[in-house]
């Protein structure tokens, strides 16, 4: 049993007792036994061992190899377990973060990606449709999204192989096939569904179904995407990889970060009207680094559509929710040149794009109680060359 004690956390550490994100880890002496951990500073609390040692009523949930049983248990249990975890910080047991291997912490059921930043959608519209209105006619009336590929959601630190596919430049007579030449990042925030539902989930029920929040890099092959996306939208240009953090920060940790979304410019249908709801935006401050150099700081508070509206729209037609459903915000961009969440915007569509060997890292934090910072686990991925057919 590890006896490592975490160092005293420095002031401002974003992974203190107000954050406590959940993950799944293995150790060198038990590589085939994934178990649930909770991050505290640069240490990992072995939640399974702690629950057993303290005779927790939730020990079976915390002894699972993924977060899914805990996700399915519902909000009253989430809150009870979080309170227990706080009480276990005094005596652990802990592992050094540097000595564990982190895994994708939950089994992804379905994956949906949205397109909810007005700044991003406007910038992209101007690049792709310079002679038309930047926003499509439906954009201010509903959160646009598409179904992604759950099987290619990977944990932070997983290398990303450059995708191959069809591409066609405007001046080319015919498409060609090969490795993407315009590989891009998309800085996003993801939401993990816990409690399932058989039908529509209203705005007021958001907290009862969404367990937590994480950072996402939804990689994008812009050349493949531009050729294939008319008329049905993203496919091979997006489905090759979506990187998610190894740490899921509970939704309740963001109470102090709640903020009003941007002013609505169009009337909303009742199921999306959040004018009387609690503030649905989150003041999450993202930083994007490529090869160690900061290239952007996108503000999640600028997102036009909130996570609660996205969930309401995703289910309003009767679509069900399953434990482990995962949805992402879409690229996060703000109004300033240094707040753009992808290379497409940062370079006005001209590049340079990601090269083989490039490493992209997203980090983020949000305001917490008493001036504390609430951390989101980083998302890192390195680009490998395309594989031969």
Secondary structure, 3 states (H helix, E strand, C coil): CCCECCCCCCCCCCCCCCCCCEEEEEECCEEEEEEEEEEECCEEEEHHHHHHHCCCCCHHHHCCCCCHHHHHCCHHHHHHHHHHHHHHCCCCCEEEHHHEEEECCCCCCCEEEECCCHHHHHHHHHHHCCCCCCCCCCCCCCCCEEECCHHHEEECCCCEECCEEEECCCCCCCCEEEECCCEECCEEEEEEECCCECCCCCHHHHHHHEEEEEEEECCEEHHHHHHHCCCCCCCCCCCCCEEECCCEEEHHHHHHHEECCCCCCCCCCHHHCCCCCCCCEECEEEEEEECCEEEECCEHHHCCCCHHHHHHHHHCCCCCECCCCEEECCCCCCCCHHHCCCHHHHCCCCCCCCCCCCEEEEEEEEECHHHCEEEEEEEEEEEECCCCC
